[in-house]
Amino acid sequence: MIDKARREAAVVHAPMPECWRIIGVAGDRSCPELQAFVHCRNCPVLAEAARTFFDRVAPEGYLESWRVILEEPAEATEAADTSVLVFRVDREWLALPTAALVEVTPTRAVHTVPHRSGAALAGLVNIRGQLQLCMSLHKVLGLPGGPRADDGSDGTAEAGTPRLIVMERETPHGAERWVVGVDEVAGVHRVGTTDLRPVPSTVSQAAARCSSALFAWQERTVALLDEVRLFETLNGTVSA
């Protein structure tokens, strides 16, 4: 029965232009052929209209315009963005490539290590059931403040919620992990390579020595930390 209806519908004399929009599924659905074909896409009228559309002669100048477009040299693509975690230590805004980031966690009790009071090594913290070395970036970078051994809070003037940042890198001897305390975390952001500018050679602070570039973010100047230099500085501080 359906095959018979299809054969009968295949012989359509002067069909209504764009009938699928008027009496078809996109219109009022009054077309009697819908009983046999259910949907306009199954109707030979729509198939013939589609074939005619693709077989039509190109408008004047159409092929030439595309030839010109395709012959144009490819534009240089922008350098890939860098994904970074932006955070604050005292009044300095810093950033760390997310490739070295494991997680950001709320502050927790820091257990002091005997005979290391006041040093860059704040103590040991429990991260997911494992004791990890917790370093004070304030001490490492020579900035005021720093996490306390009891609750991880700090006494900086700016408002913010202190956090712990867990970092890790692969070495020939296995994974090397550090936990550092910061005064505030602003989240993950993307920085264009073209937005990075060099660190002035006149700056001698530890933060500058561990930084690879500077960039502007929300009307602030942020120092992008070099994870290799930072890890080496942390290692040197503990072994000193």
C-alpha positions as CSV (number, residue, x, y, z in Angstrom):
1,M,0.0,0.0,0.0
2,I,2.8,2.4,0.9
3,D,4.8,1.5,-2.3
4,K,1.7,2.2,-4.4
5,A,1.3,5.6,-2.7
6,R,5.0,6.4,-3.3
7,R,4.7,5.6,-7.0
8,E,1.6,7.7,-7.3
9,A,3.2,10.6,-5.4
10,A,6.3,10.3,-7.6
11,V,4.3,11.7,-10.5
12,V,3.7,15.2,-9.2
13,H,2.6,17.8,-11.8
14,A,3.8,21.4,-11.0
15,P,4.0,20.9,-7.2
16,M,3.5,24.0,-5.0
17,P,6.8,25.9,-4.6
18,E,8.3,25.0,-1.2
19,C,5.2,23.0,-0.3
20,W,7.0,21.5,2.7
21,R,6.9,25.0,4.3
22,I,3.2,25.6,3.6
23,I,1.3,22.3,3.7
24,G,4.1,20.0,4.9
25,V,5.6,19.3,8.3
26,A,6.9,22.9,8.6
27,G,3.4,24.2,7.6
28,D,-0.2,23.2,8.5
29,R,0.4,19.5,7.7
30,S,-2.6,19.5,5.3
31,C,-0.7,17.7,2.5
32,P,-2.4,14.4,1.8
33,E,0.9,12.8,0.9
34,L,1.9,12.9,4.6
35,Q,-0.3,9.9,5.2
36,A,2.0,7.8,3.0
37,F,5.3,9.4,3.6
38,V,4.9,10.6,7.2
39,H,7.6,13.3,6.8
40,C,8.5,15.6,3.9
41,R,12.0,14.3,3.8
42,N,10.6,11.0,2.4
43,C,8.7,12.7,-0.4
44,P,10.1,12.7,-3.9
45,V,9.0,16.4,-4.3
46,L,11.5,17.5,-1.6
47,A,14.2,15.2,-3.0
48,E,13.8,16.7,-6.4
49,A,13.9,20.2,-4.9
50,A,17.1,19.4,-3.1
51,R,18.7,18.0,-6.3
52,T,17.7,21.1,-8.2
53,F,19.2,23.3,-5.4
54,F,22.6,21.7,-5.6
55,D,22.6,21.4,-9.4
56,R,21.8,25.1,-9.9
57,V,24.2,27.4,-11.7
58,A,26.4,29.4,-9.4
59,P,25.7,33.1,-9.3
60,E,27.9,35.5,-11.3
61,G,31.2,36.1,-9.5
62,Y,30.6,33.4,-6.9
63,L,33.4,31.0,-8.0
64,E,35.8,33.9,-8.5
65,S,35.2,35.2,-5.0
66,W,35.9,31.8,-3.5
67,R,39.0,31.5,-5.6
68,V,40.3,34.7,-4.2
69,I,39.5,33.7,-0.7
70,L,41.2,30.3,-1.0
71,E,44.3,31.8,-2.6
72,E,44.9,34.2,0.3
73,P,47.8,33.2,2.6
74,A,46.7,31.7,5.9
75,E,46.8,34.2,8.8
76,A,49.2,33.6,11.5
77,T,47.4,32.1,14.4
78,E,47.8,33.5,17.9
79,A,50.1,31.7,20.2
80,A,48.5,29.2,22.5
81,D,47.1,30.5,25.8
82,T,48.6,29.5,29.1
83,S,46.3,28.2,31.9
84,V,47.4,29.5,35.2
85,L,46.1,29.6,38.8
86,V,46.1,33.2,40.2
87,F,46.6,33.7,43.9
88,R,47.9,36.2,46.4
89,V,50.8,36.1,48.9
90,D,50.7,39.1,51.2
91,R,50.2,41.9,48.8
92,E,51.8,40.2,45.8
93,W,49.7,38.6,43.1
94,L,51.3,35.5,41.6
95,A,50.3,32.8,39.1
96,L,51.3,29.2,38.7
97,P,50.9,27.1,35.5
98,T,48.1,24.6,36.1
99,A,50.3,21.9,34.7
100,A,52.1,21.9,38.1
101,L,48.9,22.1,40.1
102,V,47.4,19.1,41.9
103,E,44.6,20.7,43.9
104,V,43.6,23.7,46.1
105,T,42.4,22.8,49.5
106,P,41.2,24.7,52.6
107,T,43.7,25.4,55.3
108,R,44.2,22.8,58.0
109,A,46.4,22.2,61.0
110,V,50.1,22.5,60.3
111,H,52.2,20.3,62.6
112,T,55.5,21.9,63.3
113,V,58.8,20.2,62.8
114,P,61.2,20.4,65.8
115,H,64.0,22.9,65.5
116,R,62.5,24.5,62.4
117,S,60.5,27.2,64.0
118,G,60.2,30.4,62.0
119,A,61.7,28.7,58.9
120,A,60.3,28.5,55.4
121,L,59.2,25.0,56.3
122,A,56.0,25.6,58.1
123,G,55.5,22.0,59.0
124,L,53.6,18.9,58.0
125,V,49.9,18.8,56.8
126,N,47.6,15.9,56.2
127,I,46.5,15.8,52.5
128,R,44.1,13.0,51.8
129,G,45.6,10.8,54.5
130,Q,49.3,11.5,53.6
131,L,51.7,13.8,55.5
132,Q,53.1,16.4,53.1
133,L,55.7,19.1,53.6
134,C,54.0,22.5,53.9
135,M,56.1,25.5,52.9
136,S,55.5,29.2,53.6
137,L,55.7,31.1,50.3
138,H,55.9,34.2,52.5
139,K,59.3,33.0,53.8
140,V,60.5,31.5,50.6
141,L,59.8,34.7,48.6
142,G,60.8,37.1,51.4
143,L,57.3,38.5,52.0
144,P,55.6,39.5,55.2
145,G,53.1,37.3,56.9
146,G,52.7,33.5,56.6
147,P,50.6,30.6,57.8
148,R,50.5,29.9,61.5
149,A,51.3,26.4,62.7
150,D,48.0,26.0,64.5
151,D,45.3,26.9,62.0
152,G,46.9,28.2,58.8
153,S,45.5,31.7,59.2
154,D,47.6,34.8,58.5
155,G,47.6,38.4,59.5
156,T,47.7,40.2,56.1
157,A,45.9,43.5,55.7
158,E,43.9,42.5,52.6
159,A,40.8,40.4,52.9
160,G,40.7,36.9,51.5
161,T,40.4,33.3,52.4
162,P,43.8,31.5,53.0
163,R,44.2,28.3,51.0
164,L,46.8,25.5,50.6
165,I,48.0,24.8,47.1
166,V,49.3,21.3,46.3
167,M,52.0,21.2,43.6
168,E,53.8,18.4,41.9
169,R,56.3,17.7,39.2
170,E,57.8,14.6,37.7
171,T,61.5,13.9,38.3
172,P,63.8,11.0,37.3
173,H,63.4,9.8,40.9
174,G,59.6,10.0,40.9
175,A,57.0,12.6,41.7
176,E,58.0,15.6,43.8
177,R,55.2,17.2,45.7
178,W,54.9,20.4,47.8
179,V,52.2,22.1,49.7
180,V,52.3,25.9,50.0
181,G,50.2,28.3,52.0
182,V,48.7,31.4,50.2
183,D,46.5,34.2,51.5
184,E,43.9,34.1,48.7
185,V,43.1,32.2,45.5
186,A,41.4,34.0,42.6
187,G,40.9,30.9,40.4
188,V,42.1,29.5,37.1
189,H,42.5,31.9,34.2
190,R,44.0,31.8,30.7
191,V,46.8,34.2,29.7
192,G,47.8,34.8,26.1
193,T,51.4,34.4,25.3
194,T,51.5,37.8,23.7
195,D,50.3,39.3,27.0
196,L,53.3,38.2,28.9
197,R,56.2,40.6,29.4
198,P,59.7,40.0,30.8
199,V,60.5,40.5,34.4
200,P,62.7,43.7,34.9
201,S,66.3,42.7,35.5
202,T,66.5,45.4,38.2
203,V,64.2,43.5,40.5
204,S,66.1,41.3,43.0
205,Q,63.4,39.9,45.2
206,A,63.0,36.2,45.5
207,A,59.5,36.4,43.9
208,A,61.1,38.0,40.8
209,R,63.9,35.4,40.7
210,C,61.3,32.6,40.7
211,S,59.2,34.4,38.0
212,S,59.4,33.9,34.3
213,A,57.1,36.8,33.2
214,L,54.6,39.4,34.2
215,F,51.1,40.0,32.9
216,A,48.1,42.3,33.7
217,W,45.0,40.9,35.3
218,Q,42.1,43.0,36.6
219,E,44.2,46.1,36.8
220,R,46.9,44.2,38.7
221,T,50.3,43.1,37.8
222,V,50.7,39.3,38.3
223,A,54.1,37.5,38.4
224,L,54.0,34.2,36.6
225,L,56.1,31.7,38.6
226,D,58.5,29.4,36.8
227,E,57.7,26.0,38.3
228,V,61.2,24.7,37.7
229,R,62.8,27.6,39.6
230,L,60.2,27.5,42.3
231,F,60.7,23.8,42.9
232,E,64.5,24.3,43.0
233,T,64.1,27.1,45.5
234,L,61.9,25.0,47.7
235,N,64.4,22.2,47.6
236,G,67.3,24.5,48.4
237,T,65.4,26.1,51.3
238,V,64.6,22.8,53.0
239,S,68.1,21.4,52.5
240,A,69.8,24.6,53.8
